Amino acid sequence: DIPIPMMEYWEGTQAPKYTYEMRFDADGKLHRNGWAQAFYSSGNLEREGSYKFNPTAAQSDRVGLWTYYDPDGSVNRTEDRAGEPIWTAADQRISAPGTAP
């Protein structure tokens, strides 16, 4: 189960908007499944946490601890979404929560 790192950019820029991991399900379809981050257009982090694909609902749900940031970079709030997150392996581009990038 190897994650496929993805990145989307703010339109017309090279500033990241989203970084996330995709994984194949048992049927060979890709889904958002793993560590994810969203950024303000300024480049500051807006939120980070983990997604896990829910085959029963046919959607990727936020699971585990999510951290939300204000535009200045300060922590606005955290949410425990329950469930078991899929953490990024040490050899991937995006570090797991609480580790240095």
C-alpha positions in Angstrom: 0.0 0.0 0.0 2.2 2.8 -1.3 0.8 6.4 -1.0 0.9 8.6 -4.1 1.7 12.2 -3.1 -0.4 14.8 -4.9 -0.2 18.6 -4.9 -2.6 21.3 -6.2 -1.7 24.9 -6.7 -3.5 28.2 -6.4 -4.6 29.2 -9.9 -1.9 31.1 -11.8 0.8 30.5 -9.2 3.2 27.9 -7.9 1.9 28.4 -4.3 0.5 25.1 -3.0 -3.2 25.0 -2.2 -3.5 21.3 -1.2 -1.1 18.4 -0.6 -2.5 15.0 0.0 -2.0 11.3 -0.4 -3.9 9.0 -2.7 -4.1 5.2 -2.4 -5.7 2.5 -4.5 -8.6 0.6 -3.0 -9.3 -3.1 -3.5 -11.0 -2.3 -6.9 -8.0 -0.4 -8.2 -9.6 3.1 -7.8 -7.7 6.0 -6.4 -9.0 7.8 -3.3 -7.7 10.5 -0.9 -6.4 8.3 1.8 -3.6 9.5 4.1 -2.0 12.7 5.3 -3.3 16.0 3.9 -2.6 19.7 4.2 -4.4 22.9 2.9 -2.8 26.3 2.5 -4.0 29.9 2.4 -3.1 31.8 -0.8 -0.3 33.4 1.3 1.3 30.0 1.6 0.6 29.7 5.3 -0.8 26.4 6.5 -4.7 26.4 6.9 -5.3 22.9 8.1 -3.7 19.5 8.3 -4.8 16.0 9.2 -5.5 12.6 7.8 -8.2 11.2 5.4 -9.3 7.6 5.3 -11.4 6.1 2.5 -14.7 4.7 3.7 -15.8 2.1 1.2 -19.3 1.8 2.7 -20.0 5.5 2.2 -17.8 5.7 -1.0 -16.0 8.8 0.3 -12.9 9.8 2.1 -13.5 11.0 5.6 -11.3 13.2 7.9 -10.1 11.0 10.8 -7.8 11.4 13.8 -6.5 14.8 14.9 -7.0 17.8 12.6 -5.3 21.1 13.3 -6.7 24.4 11.9 -4.6 27.5 11.6 -5.4 31.3 11.4 -3.9 33.1 8.4 -1.0 34.4 10.6 0.0 30.7 11.3 -1.3 30.5 14.9 -3.4 27.5 15.9 -7.1 28.3 15.7 -8.4 25.0 17.0 -7.9 21.2 16.9 -10.6 18.6 16.3 -10.4 14.9 17.1 -12.4 13.3 14.2 -12.0 9.8 15.8 -11.1 6.8 13.6 -7.7 5.5 12.9 -5.6 7.8 10.7 -3.2 6.5 8.1 0.2 8.1 8.7 2.7 9.0 6.1 5.7 6.6 5.9 9.1 8.1 6.8 10.2 8.0 3.1 7.4 10.2 1.8 7.5 13.9 1.1 5.0 15.0 3.8 6.0 14.4 7.4 3.6 12.8 9.9 2.1 15.1 12.6 4.5 16.3 15.2 7.6 15.7 13.2 9.9 18.1 11.4 9.3 18.5 7.7 
